[in-house]
Amino acid sequence: MGSRTPAPDEQPADGDGTPTADGVDDAGTGTTTRKSGTARAAGARSATGDTPSRSAGAAAATAASVPAIVLDAIRNLLSRPLASYQLILTMSFLLTAFGLVMVLSASSVEGYSKEGSAYGLFATQVIFALLGLVVFYLMLRVPVRLLRRFAAPAMFVAVVLLALVLIPGVGTLSQGARRWFVIYGLSVQPSELVKVALCIWGAHLLASRRRDNASLRELLVPLVPVAMLVCLLIILEPNLSTTITIAIIVGALLWFAGLPIKVFASFAVSGVVLAVILALAEGYRSQRVMSFLGNVDDPQGAGYQARQATYALANGGVFGVGLGQSSAKWNYLPNAHNDFIFAIIGEELGLLGGLMVVFLFVVLAYIGFRIAHRSTDPFLRLMSATITVLIIAQAFINIGYVIGLLPVTGIQLPLVSAGGTSTLTVLAMLGLLANAARHEPEAVATLTGGSPSRVARWLRLPTPVAYRQTRAESLRDRLDQRRSGGPRAAVAGGHGGRGPTTRRRPPSGRAPSADAGRGRRRFPLPWRRGAKTTQVPRDDRRQGRSSSRGGSTWGARSTTTGRAGGPAGRARPGPSPRGGVDYGVGYRGSGRNASGAGSGASGPHPRGAGGRANARGASVRGAGRW
């Protein structure tokens, strides 16, 4: 008998008559019935469905890895030696360009109604932006020592200009205030120029007086009296909003200089009380405050601007009505191109546009504090932190009163609001930040050792110089050490809490005075808290002298224990020695006699005895209040 070939859809039974997965035994007859076509089709679909499931899994894995890829790219960007410098240039360009676009959109209607041209106010803003770029370039090129040398004369000139603007016939009276000079058709506001001068002079003054046991008088005089004189001249204009910004500058300087928290809090409370008194003393200011508190409900009175700004933001929604399509700028919202330009941004670009502006200023704040934290020069640390606080505080005060969280003060949105002198001064401050970024340790090593880029050659930017203490600062450290009765590095270890501290007795054999100890505990400066010691070994005197020219090699960085043994914990390699620049020397605690007689917290020096070797071989970097 011939054997029958089973059909393709038939499945033979097992040898014992047991049906297979696709068949059912029919009462022991040995024959099997075929499974329905539906089950076979389902099995086929399950077999072919593996490919879409694999694709979905791969897509999910890719989506999950996107944040990791973005974070890794950000880390790689920030790890570059010139990351801070490049980021500050990028943010300056973005904010300036975005501000010009929004000024053109917000001022077109008012410019046409007043001057007969929709580009009148925009042209003035472009002129000041170009002048600001020139000032940005000059601030980027100026050496740090020259900047500190002319800090006091610049402050004196700014105070004189504040006094001259109050003289009738010299200063221009506009809207009941005498705040401007008119020079060849361009108005200049001295109160904006004094902000830059105060940031530079205040940082220079406090950096020159950096000591562990600095008295309260050394921290406050003459900074606070000069600031009070400046505030008095600005109040006489009158201009309360600029007075608030001057108070912010002084507060930031004192905070980062190490003013005790109790004293700082008392000054802050006194400043707030004084600001409230000044706000209630003038009629229109008190009406604004009362309208903000809800005591005055006058839609056409003091709360008109805030109400119209709210309407503009509500009209914009999430995505906005489109660039240039705002209805609030058609004389519904006063000062739409100046104080309330954020309302126009919210109306034309929506919630997304407003969040983009906030994001740009948050990134700028991070870059500014990064520069301040990474700088070894105490002057650049103070100046960078103060400038960052000033710009960010102005931005968020402006955004706060536009969205209704603060009373209307008249502070402009930096680089975005229309205002020639304000744009000029903010770009000058950003130029100073870029200058400080080029003086970061790793940036100095890179710019000194490698060949300059094409842009640097075209701009003729000078090579930054590593920070070193001046003779006056070194002498001040030696005198301070004698008064305190202990080596600098040991004091730094005590403040950082990284190990036992050592205290050397004075030559007379007596213990240090209690006043000195109280002074150190009372006024620990920010760069002294949590200090770390950077060791840079030297082979001979000639190599130490040539470090500023790029002839030395960067050594290992380690944290000291305060004993004469040297590093504690695991040492990690320093930045790339490509430039061969000792960019760590000269910082706080690296005076000529910082380690006593040839040994101290930094360990023995290859050149033998004396503090002169340690002046070139070790530096202390503090964590600061940030």
C-alpha positions as CSV (number, residue, x, y, z in Angstrom):
1,M,0.0,0.0,0.0
2,G,1.2,3.4,-0.8
3,S,1.6,6.1,1.9
4,R,-0.4,9.3,1.6
5,T,1.4,12.6,1.7
6,P,-0.2,14.8,4.3
7,A,-1.6,18.1,3.3
8,P,0.4,21.2,4.0
9,D,-2.0,22.2,6.8
10,E,-2.1,18.8,8.4
11,Q,0.2,17.9,11.3
12,P,0.9,14.1,11.9
13,A,0.3,12.6,15.3
14,D,3.1,11.4,17.5
15,G,4.1,7.8,17.4
16,D,1.8,6.8,20.3
17,G,-1.3,8.3,18.8
18,T,-1.1,11.4,21.0
19,P,-2.1,14.4,19.0
20,T,0.3,17.2,18.3
21,A,-0.3,20.7,19.1
22,D,-2.3,21.3,16.0
23,G,-4.5,18.2,16.1
24,V,-7.0,16.4,18.4
25,D,-7.2,12.5,18.7
26,D,-10.5,11.3,17.4
27,A,-11.6,8.5,19.8
28,G,-8.4,6.5,19.5
29,T,-8.8,5.9,15.8
30,G,-5.3,7.3,15.2
31,T,-6.6,10.1,13.0
32,T,-6.4,13.7,13.8
33,T,-8.6,16.6,12.9
34,R,-7.2,19.8,11.7
35,K,-7.2,23.0,13.8
36,S,-9.3,25.8,12.6
37,G,-7.8,28.4,10.2
38,T,-8.3,31.1,12.8
39,A,-5.9,29.6,15.3
40,R,-3.3,29.1,12.5
41,A,-3.7,32.7,11.4
42,A,-3.2,33.9,14.9
43,G,0.0,31.8,15.3
44,A,1.2,33.2,12.0
45,R,0.6,36.8,13.2
46,S,2.4,36.1,16.5
47,A,5.3,34.8,14.6
48,T,5.5,37.8,12.3
49,G,4.8,40.2,15.2
50,D,8.4,39.9,16.6
51,T,9.7,42.5,14.2
52,P,7.4,45.4,15.3
53,S,8.1,44.5,18.9
54,R,11.8,44.7,18.4
55,S,11.4,48.0,16.6
56,A,9.4,49.4,19.5
57,G,12.0,48.3,22.0
58,A,14.8,49.8,20.0
59,A,12.8,53.1,19.8
60,A,12.2,53.1,23.5
61,A,15.9,52.4,24.3
62,T,16.9,55.2,21.9
63,A,14.4,57.6,23.6
64,A,15.7,56.6,27.0
65,S,19.3,57.3,26.0
66,V,18.6,60.7,24.6
67,P,18.8,62.5,28.0
68,A,22.0,60.7,28.7
69,I,23.4,61.8,25.4
70,V,22.4,65.4,26.0
71,L,23.9,65.4,29.5
72,D,27.1,63.9,28.2
73,A,27.3,66.5,25.5
74,I,26.8,69.3,28.1
75,R,29.5,67.8,30.3
76,N,31.9,67.7,27.3
77,L,31.1,71.3,26.5
78,L,31.6,72.5,30.0
79,S,34.9,70.6,30.4
80,R,36.6,72.6,27.7
81,P,39.1,75.2,29.0
82,L,37.5,78.1,27.2
83,A,33.9,77.0,27.8
84,S,33.0,79.9,30.1
85,Y,34.5,82.4,27.7
86,Q,32.7,81.0,24.7
87,L,29.4,80.7,26.5
88,I,29.5,84.3,27.7
89,L,30.1,85.5,24.1
90,T,27.2,83.4,22.9
91,M,24.8,84.6,25.6
92,S,25.8,88.3,25.0
93,F,25.1,87.9,21.2
94,L,21.8,86.1,21.7
95,L,20.4,88.5,24.2
96,T,21.5,91.6,22.2
97,A,20.1,90.3,18.9
98,F,16.8,89.2,20.5
99,G,16.5,92.5,22.3
100,L,16.9,94.4,19.0
101,V,14.2,92.3,17.3
102,M,11.8,92.9,20.2
103,V,12.6,96.6,20.4
104,L,11.8,96.9,16.7
105,S,8.5,95.1,17.1
106,A,7.4,96.9,20.3
107,S,8.5,100.5,19.4
108,S,7.3,100.7,15.8
109,V,3.9,102.1,16.7
110,E,5.1,104.7,19.2
111,G,8.0,105.6,17.0
112,Y,5.7,106.3,14.1
113,S,3.3,108.3,16.2
114,K,6.1,110.5,17.7
115,E,8.8,110.7,15.1
116,G,7.0,109.8,11.9
117,S,9.1,106.7,11.4
118,A,8.6,103.2,12.7
119,Y,12.4,102.7,12.9
120,G,13.3,105.8,14.9
121,L,13.6,104.3,18.4
122,F,15.0,101.1,16.8
123,A,17.8,103.1,15.1
124,T,18.8,104.7,18.4
125,Q,18.9,101.3,20.0
126,V,21.1,99.9,17.3
127,I,23.6,102.8,17.7
128,F,23.9,102.1,21.4
129,A,24.2,98.4,20.8
130,L,27.1,99.0,18.4
131,L,28.7,101.3,20.9
132,G,28.1,98.7,23.5
133,L,29.9,96.1,21.4
134,V,32.9,98.5,21.1
135,V,32.9,98.9,24.9
136,F,32.6,95.1,25.3
137,Y,35.7,94.7,23.2
138,L,37.6,97.3,25.2
139,M,36.6,95.6,28.5
140,L,37.7,92.3,27.0
141,R,41.2,93.7,26.2
142,V,42.0,95.7,29.2
143,P,44.5,94.1,31.6
144,V,43.3,93.3,35.1
145,R,46.0,95.4,36.8
146,L,45.1,98.4,34.7
147,L,41.4,97.9,35.5
148,R,42.2,98.0,39.2
149,R,44.5,101.0,38.8
150,F,41.7,103.1,37.3
151,A,38.9,101.8,39.5
152,A,39.0,104.7,42.0
153,P,39.3,107.5,39.3
154,A,36.4,106.0,37.4
155,M,34.3,106.0,40.5
156,F,35.2,109.6,41.2
157,V,34.2,110.6,37.6
158,A,30.9,108.8,37.9
159,V,30.0,110.6,41.2
160,V,30.9,113.9,39.6
161,L,28.6,113.2,36.7
162,L,25.8,112.3,39.1
163,A,26.2,115.7,40.7
164,L,26.4,117.6,37.4
165,V,23.2,116.1,36.0
166,L,21.3,117.7,38.9
167,I,22.4,121.3,37.8
168,P,19.7,123.0,35.7
169,G,20.9,123.7,32.2
170,V,23.4,120.9,32.4
171,G,21.1,117.9,33.0
172,T,18.0,117.4,30.9
173,L,14.6,117.6,32.6
174,S,12.2,115.0,31.2
175,Q,8.9,113.6,32.8
176,G,9.6,115.4,36.1
177,A,13.1,113.9,36.5
178,R,16.6,115.2,35.8
179,R,18.6,112.1,34.9
180,W,20.1,112.6,31.4
181,F,22.8,114.4,29.5
182,V,22.0,115.0,25.8
183,I,25.2,114.7,23.7
184,Y,24.8,115.1,20.0
185,G,21.2,114.0,20.1
186,L,22.0,110.9,22.2
187,S,20.9,110.8,25.9
188,V,23.4,109.5,28.5
189,Q,22.3,108.5,32.0
190,P,25.1,108.8,34.6
191,S,23.2,106.6,37.1
192,E,23.7,103.7,34.7
193,L,27.5,104.4,34.3
194,V,27.9,104.4,38.1
195,K,26.8,100.8,38.3
196,V,29.8,99.6,36.4
197,A,32.2,101.9,38.3
198,L,30.8,100.7,41.6
199,C,31.2,97.0,40.7
200,I,34.8,97.5,39.7
201,W,35.8,99.9,42.5
202,G,34.0,97.9,45.3
203,A,35.6,94.6,44.2
204,H,39.0,96.2,44.0
205,L,38.6,97.8,47.5
206,L,37.4,94.6,49.2
207,A,39.9,92.4,47.4
208,S,42.7,94.6,48.6
209,R,41.5,94.2,52.2
210,R,41.0,90.5,52.2
211,R,42.1,89.2,55.6
212,D,40.9,86.6,58.0
213,N,40.5,89.0,60.9
214,A,39.3,92.0,58.9
215,S,37.4,94.4,61.1
216,L,33.9,95.6,60.4
217,R,35.2,99.0,59.7
218,E,37.5,97.7,57.0
219,L,34.7,96.0,55.2
220,L,32.2,98.9,55.4
221,V,34.5,102.0,55.1
222,P,34.6,103.7,52.6
223,L,32.4,101.4,50.5
224,V,29.1,102.1,52.4
225,P,29.6,105.9,52.8
226,V,30.4,106.3,49.1
227,A,27.4,104.2,48.2
228,M,25.2,106.2,50.4
229,L,26.4,109.4,48.7
230,V,25.6,107.8,45.3
231,C,22.1,106.8,46.5
232,L,21.5,110.3,47.8
233,L,22.4,111.9,44.4
234,I,20.2,109.4,42.5
235,I,17.2,110.0,44.9
236,L,17.5,113.7,44.1
237,E,16.9,113.1,40.4
238,P,14.5,111.2,41.5
239,N,15.1,107.6,40.5
240,L,14.1,105.0,43.1
241,S,14.6,102.0,40.8
242,T,18.3,102.8,40.2
243,T,18.7,103.3,44.0
244,I,17.5,99.8,44.5
245,T,20.1,98.5,42.0
246,I,22.9,100.3,43.8
247,A,21.8,98.7,47.0
248,I,21.9,95.3,45.3
249,I,25.5,95.9,44.2
250,V,26.6,96.9,47.7
251,G,24.8,94.0,49.2
252,A,26.4,91.5,46.8
253,L,29.8,92.9,47.4
254,L,29.5,92.7,51.1
255,W,28.0,89.2,51.0
256,F,30.7,87.7,48.8
257,A,33.4,89.6,50.8
258,G,32.4,87.7,54.0
259,L,30.3,90.2,56.0
260,P,28.7,88.3,58.9
261,I,25.2,87.1,58.3
262,K,23.8,89.0,61.3
263,V,25.3,92.3,60.2
264,F,24.3,91.6,56.6
265,A,20.7,90.8,57.6
266,S,20.5,94.0,59.6
267,F,21.6,96.0,56.6
268,A,19.1,94.2,54.3
269,V,16.3,94.9,56.7
270,S,17.3,98.5,57.0
271,G,17.5,98.8,53.2
272,V,14.0,97.3,52.7
273,V,12.5,99.7,55.3
274,L,14.2,102.7,53.6
275,A,12.9,101.6,50.2
276,V,9.4,101.3,51.6
277,I,9.6,104.8,53.2
278,L,10.9,106.3,49.9
279,A,8.1,104.5,47.9
280,L,5.4,105.9,50.2
281,A,6.9,109.4,50.3
282,E,6.1,110.1,46.7
283,G,2.5,110.2,45.5
284,Y,2.8,108.1,42.3
285,R,5.0,105.6,44.0
286,S,2.6,105.1,46.9
287,Q,-0.3,104.7,44.5
288,R,1.6,101.9,42.7
289,V,2.3,100.1,46.0
290,M,-1.3,100.5,47.1
291,S,-2.5,99.3,43.8
292,F,-0.3,96.2,44.0
293,L,-1.6,95.5,47.5
294,G,-5.2,95.8,46.3
295,N,-6.1,98.8,48.3
296,V,-6.6,100.9,45.2
297,D,-8.8,99.6,42.4
298,D,-8.5,102.2,39.7
299,P,-8.3,100.6,36.2
300,Q,-7.4,104.0,34.7
301,G,-5.0,105.1,37.5
302,A,-1.9,103.7,39.1
303,G,-2.7,100.1,38.2
304,Y,-3.3,100.8,34.5
305,Q,0.1,99.6,33.3
306,A,0.0,96.4,35.3
307,R,-3.5,95.6,34.2
308,Q,-2.7,96.1,30.5
309,A,0.4,94.0,30.9
310,T,-1.8,91.2,32.3
311,Y,-4.2,91.5,29.3
312,A,-1.3,91.3,26.9
313,L,0.1,88.1,28.5
314,A,-3.4,86.6,28.6
315,N,-3.9,87.4,24.9
316,G,-0.6,85.7,24.0
317,G,-1.6,82.3,25.5
318,V,0.9,79.5,25.0
319,F,2.1,80.1,21.5
320,G,1.5,83.8,21.1
321,V,-0.2,85.8,18.3
322,G,2.9,86.1,16.2
323,L,6.0,88.3,16.0
324,G,4.9,91.9,15.3
325,Q,1.2,91.2,15.8
326,S,0.8,92.6,19.3
327,S,-2.3,94.8,20.0
328,A,-1.1,96.1,23.3
329,K,1.7,98.2,21.7
330,W,-1.0,100.3,19.9
331,N,-0.9,102.8,22.7
332,Y,-2.7,100.5,25.1
333,L,0.4,99.7,27.1
334,P,2.6,102.6,28.0
335,N,6.4,102.0,27.7
336,A,5.8,98.8,25.8
337,H,9.2,99.0,24.3
338,N,11.0,99.8,27.6
339,D,9.8,98.7,31.1
340,F,7.0,96.4,29.9
341,I,8.7,94.8,26.9
342,F,8.3,91.4,28.5
343,A,4.5,91.8,28.2
344,I,5.0,92.2,24.4
345,I,7.2,89.1,24.3
346,G,4.5,87.2,26.1
347,E,1.8,88.4,23.8
348,E,3.7,87.9,20.5
349,L,5.7,84.7,21.4
350,G,3.4,83.3,24.1
351,L,4.3,81.4,27.2
352,L,7.1,79.6,25.3
353,G,8.8,82.9,24.4
354,G,8.6,84.1,28.0
355,L,10.1,80.8,29.3
356,M,12.8,81.1,26.7
357,V,13.8,84.5,28.0
358,V,13.9,83.2,31.6
359,F,16.0,80.3,30.4
360,L,18.5,82.6,28.8
361,F,19.0,84.6,32.0
362,V,19.2,81.4,34.1
363,V,22.0,80.1,31.8
364,L,23.7,83.5,32.1
365,A,23.5,83.3,35.9
366,Y,25.1,79.9,35.8
367,I,27.9,81.1,33.6
368,G,28.6,84.1,35.7
369,F,28.8,82.2,39.0
370,R,30.9,79.5,37.2
371,I,33.4,82.2,36.2
372,A,33.5,83.6,39.8
373,H,34.0,80.2,41.3
374,R,36.8,79.2,39.0
375,S,38.8,82.5,39.2
376,T,41.9,82.5,41.3
377,D,42.1,86.3,41.5
378,P,40.0,87.5,44.5
379,F,39.2,90.8,42.6
380,L,37.8,88.9,39.6
381,R,35.9,86.6,41.9
382,L,34.2,89.5,43.7
383,M,33.6,91.5,40.5
384,S,32.2,88.5,38.5
385,A,29.8,87.5,41.3
386,T,28.6,91.0,41.8
387,I,28.0,91.7,38.1
388,T,26.1,88.4,37.8
389,V,23.9,89.2,40.8
390,L,23.1,92.7,39.4
391,I,22.1,91.5,35.9
392,I,20.0,88.6,37.1
393,A,18.3,90.7,39.9
394,Q,17.4,93.4,37.3
395,A,16.0,90.7,35.0
396,F,13.8,89.0,37.5
397,I,12.6,92.2,39.1
398,N,11.4,93.4,35.7
399,I,9.8,90.0,34.9
400,G,8.3,89.9,38.4
401,Y,6.4,93.2,38.2
402,V,5.3,92.6,34.6
403,I,3.6,89.3,35.6
404,G,2.2,90.9,38.8
405,L,4.4,89.4,41.5
406,L,6.1,92.7,42.4
407,P,5.0,96.3,42.4
408,V,6.0,98.3,39.4
409,T,9.5,99.8,39.9
410,G,10.7,100.8,36.4
411,I,13.8,98.5,36.3
412,Q,14.6,97.5,32.7
413,L,15.1,94.1,31.3
414,P,18.9,93.9,30.6
415,L,19.7,93.9,26.9
416,V,16.1,93.4,25.9
417,S,14.4,96.6,26.9
418,A,15.0,99.8,24.9
419,G,17.5,102.0,26.7
420,G,20.7,103.2,25.2
421,T,22.8,103.7,28.3
422,S,21.5,100.6,30.0
423,T,22.4,98.5,26.9
424,L,25.9,100.1,26.9
425,T,26.6,99.4,30.6
426,V,25.3,95.8,30.5
427,L,27.5,95.0,27.5
428,A,30.4,96.6,29.4
429,M,29.7,94.3,32.4
430,L,29.5,91.3,30.1
431,G,32.8,92.3,28.6
432,L,34.3,92.3,32.1
433,L,32.8,88.8,32.7
434,A,34.4,87.6,29.4
435,N,37.7,89.1,30.5
436,A,37.5,87.2,33.8
437,A,36.6,84.0,31.9
438,R,39.8,84.3,29.9
439,H,41.7,84.5,33.2
440,E,40.4,81.2,34.5
441,P,43.2,78.9,35.3
442,E,42.6,76.4,32.5
443,A,41.9,79.2,30.1
444,V,45.2,80.8,30.9
445,A,47.1,77.5,30.4
446,T,45.4,77.0,27.0
447,L,45.8,80.5,25.7
448,T,49.4,80.7,26.8
449,G,50.6,77.3,25.6
450,G,48.7,76.9,22.3
451,S,48.5,79.0,19.2
452,P,45.7,81.7,19.2
453,S,42.6,81.0,17.2
454,R,41.8,82.8,14.0
455,V,39.2,85.0,15.8
456,A,41.7,85.8,18.5
457,R,44.3,86.9,16.0
458,W,41.7,88.9,14.1
459,L,40.5,90.7,17.3
460,R,44.1,91.0,18.5
461,L,43.2,89.8,22.0
462,P,46.1,89.9,24.4
463,T,47.3,86.7,26.1
464,P,46.0,86.6,29.7
465,V,48.5,86.7,32.5
466,A,48.3,84.3,35.5
467,Y,47.4,86.0,38.8
468,R,50.2,86.8,41.2
469,Q,50.1,88.7,44.4
470,T,51.5,92.2,44.4
471,R,54.3,93.2,46.8
472,A,51.8,95.2,48.8
473,E,49.5,92.1,49.1
474,S,52.4,89.9,50.1
475,L,53.5,92.4,52.7
476,R,50.0,92.6,54.0
477,D,49.8,88.9,54.3
478,R,53.0,88.8,56.3
479,L,51.8,91.4,58.7
480,D,48.5,89.7,59.0
481,Q,50.3,86.4,59.8
482,R,52.3,88.0,62.5
483,R,49.2,89.5,64.1
484,S,47.2,86.2,63.8
485,G,50.2,84.1,65.1
486,G,49.8,81.2,62.7
487,P,50.7,80.2,59.1
488,R,48.1,80.9,56.5
489,A,47.8,77.4,55.2
490,A,47.0,76.1,58.7
491,V,44.2,78.6,59.1
492,A,42.9,77.5,55.7
493,G,42.8,73.9,56.9
494,G,40.9,75.0,60.0
495,H,38.3,76.8,58.0
496,G,37.8,74.0,55.6
497,G,37.4,71.4,58.3
498,R,39.6,69.0,56.5
499,G,42.0,68.0,59.3
500,P,43.7,69.3,62.4
501,T,45.1,72.7,62.3
502,T,48.5,73.8,63.5
503,R,49.2,77.1,65.1
504,R,52.7,78.4,65.4
505,R,53.5,80.4,68.5
506,P,54.9,84.0,68.0
507,P,58.6,84.5,68.3
508,S,58.2,85.7,71.9
509,G,56.8,82.3,72.9
510,R,53.4,83.6,74.0
511,A,50.2,82.2,72.8
512,P,48.2,84.0,70.1
513,S,45.9,86.7,71.5
514,A,42.2,85.9,72.0
515,D,41.3,88.9,69.9
516,A,43.0,87.4,66.9
517,G,41.2,84.2,67.3
518,R,37.8,85.9,67.7
519,G,38.6,88.0,64.6
520,R,39.2,84.8,62.5
521,R,36.1,83.2,63.8
522,R,34.0,86.3,63.3
523,F,35.0,87.2,59.8
524,P,35.9,84.0,57.8
525,L,36.0,85.3,54.2
526,P,34.3,83.3,51.5
527,W,37.5,82.3,49.7
528,R,38.9,81.1,53.1
529,R,36.0,78.7,53.8
530,G,36.7,75.1,52.7
531,A,40.0,76.1,51.2
532,K,42.1,73.8,49.1
533,T,45.8,74.0,48.6
534,T,47.3,73.7,45.2
535,Q,50.9,72.5,45.1
536,V,53.1,73.4,42.2
537,P,56.6,72.0,42.7
538,R,59.6,73.8,41.4
539,D,63.0,72.6,40.7
540,D,65.0,75.8,41.1
541,R,64.7,79.5,41.4
542,R,64.9,80.2,37.7
543,Q,62.0,77.9,36.9
544,G,59.8,79.6,39.5
545,R,60.6,83.0,38.1
546,S,59.8,81.9,34.5
547,S,56.4,80.4,35.4
548,S,54.5,83.4,34.2
549,R,56.1,82.9,30.8
550,G,54.9,79.4,30.5
551,G,58.1,77.6,31.5
552,S,56.9,75.6,34.5
553,T,54.8,72.5,34.7
554,W,51.5,72.2,36.5
555,G,51.8,69.8,39.5
556,A,49.3,67.7,41.3
557,R,46.5,69.3,43.2
558,S,45.8,68.0,46.7
559,T,44.1,69.0,49.9
560,T,46.4,69.5,52.9
561,T,45.8,68.3,56.5
562,G,47.5,71.3,58.1
563,R,50.6,69.2,59.2
564,A,54.0,69.6,57.8
565,G,53.7,66.5,55.8
566,G,51.9,67.7,52.7
567,P,48.9,66.2,50.9
568,A,46.1,64.2,52.4
569,G,43.7,62.0,50.6
570,R,44.0,61.0,46.9
571,A,45.8,63.5,44.7
572,R,44.2,64.1,41.3
573,P,46.1,65.3,38.3
574,G,45.8,69.0,37.4
575,P,44.8,70.5,34.2
576,S,46.7,69.9,31.0
577,P,50.3,71.1,31.2
578,R,50.3,72.1,27.6
579,G,50.6,75.8,28.4
580,G,53.1,75.2,31.1
581,V,51.7,78.1,33.1
582,D,51.6,78.2,36.9
583,Y,48.2,79.8,37.0
584,G,47.5,78.9,40.7
585,V,50.2,80.9,42.4
586,G,49.5,84.1,44.1
587,Y,46.2,83.3,45.5
588,R,45.1,83.9,49.1
589,G,47.5,82.2,51.6
590,S,50.5,82.0,49.3
591,G,52.4,84.9,50.7
592,R,56.2,84.9,50.8
593,N,56.1,83.7,54.4
594,A,53.0,81.6,54.2
595,S,54.6,78.4,55.5
596,G,56.9,79.6,58.2
597,A,60.5,78.4,57.9
598,G,60.4,76.3,54.8
599,S,57.6,73.9,55.7
600,G,53.9,74.0,56.5
601,A,50.6,72.9,55.1
602,S,52.0,72.7,51.7
603,G,54.9,70.5,52.7
604,P,58.6,71.0,52.2
605,H,59.7,73.0,49.2
606,P,62.4,71.8,46.7
607,R,64.2,75.1,47.0
608,G,64.7,74.8,50.8
609,A,63.9,77.3,53.5
610,G,61.9,80.5,53.5
611,G,58.5,81.7,52.5
612,R,59.8,83.0,49.2
613,A,59.7,79.5,47.8
614,N,56.2,78.9,49.0
615,A,55.1,82.2,47.5
616,R,55.7,80.7,44.1
617,G,54.8,77.1,45.0
618,A,51.4,77.0,46.6
619,S,48.1,78.7,46.5
620,V,44.8,78.4,48.3
621,R,41.5,78.3,46.6
622,G,38.3,78.7,48.6
623,A,34.9,77.4,48.0
624,G,33.2,80.7,48.8
625,R,29.6,81.4,49.8
626,W,28.3,80.1,46.5
